Amino acid sequence: MPLYEYGCEAGHRFEVKQKVSDPPLTTCQVCALPVSRLISAPAISFKGAGWYVTDYSNKMKPPAQEGKSESTASPSSSSPPETGSSPPKTTGSSGS
């Protein structure tokens, strides 16, 4: 059952657990003044990075194809780019 928050004109605030089909309250429980239903923050919060990742198992993922995993080579297996100590090549006139 949802928890509804009510507030009266005198400033009293209270929460009432009601069914969705129950009619809203009309009077304050403390002073009997008219009340209105207040909008409050939901009681659910999502914290952390990727909460959904831990909620699903690997059974829902399609099986990996073996041919694809062998054909992709990691960058670490290839030779690293050269960072030679030679000066960069220039083209064009020398300016004299």
N, C-alpha and C positions, 0 to 999 in steps of 0.2 A: 504494500500500500504506500502511496506517495505521502510525503510530508509537506504540508502547505504552511506557509508563513502568512500571518495576518497582522494588521496594524490598525489601531483606532485613532480617532482624532485627538485624544489626550496624549498620545505618544507611546501607549503600551504596545509591545510586540510579543507575539506568542506563536508557537508552532502547533499544528494539529495534524495527526495522522488520520487521513480520510481515504475512502474509496474514491475512484475517479467518478463514479456515478452518484456519490453523495452530493447534496446541495451545499453551496458555500455557506459559511457562517455569516450571520448578519449583525450580531452584537458582541461586544467585548466581554471576555470572561471576568475581567476585573471591575470595569466601571459601567458596563452595559451600554456604552455609546456605539454608534454604527462603526463597522469595520470594513476594510477592503483587503482583498488578497494581494499580497506583495510578490513581486518577482524577485527571486533570489538566485544565487549562483547554484549550478547543479552540483550534486554530491559526488560527481565522478571527476577524476583528474588523471591525465596521462603524463607520467614522468619518465625521464630516461630517454636514451637514444634507441629508438627502434623497439618499442615494447611488443610489437607484433611479431618480431623475428623469433622470439622464444615461445610464442603461442602456437606455432604451426610446426609440425614434424616434417622431416625430410621425405616422408611417404607421399606427400602431395606433389613433390617436384617430379618432373619427368626424368627417366633415367638418362644419364649422359651417354653420348655415343662415343665408342672407343676410338674410332677413326679421327674424330675431331681433336681429341686430347693429344694424340701423337703428332699431328701435323703442325700444331702451333708450337713454335719454339720460343723460349723465354729470351729476353734481351741479354741476359747475363751469359748465355752460351755463345753469343756472337762476340767478335773482337770489339773492344771498346774503341771509340773514336780517338784518332791520334791528336795529341796536344803537343805537337812538335815544337822545338825551340827555334825553328827557322823563321826568318821574318816573312811577313805576308807578301805575296807577289803583287806587283802593281803593273798596270798596263797604261800605255799612253806616253806622252812626251815627258821628259825629265824637268822641263821648265826652264832650260837655258837657251 
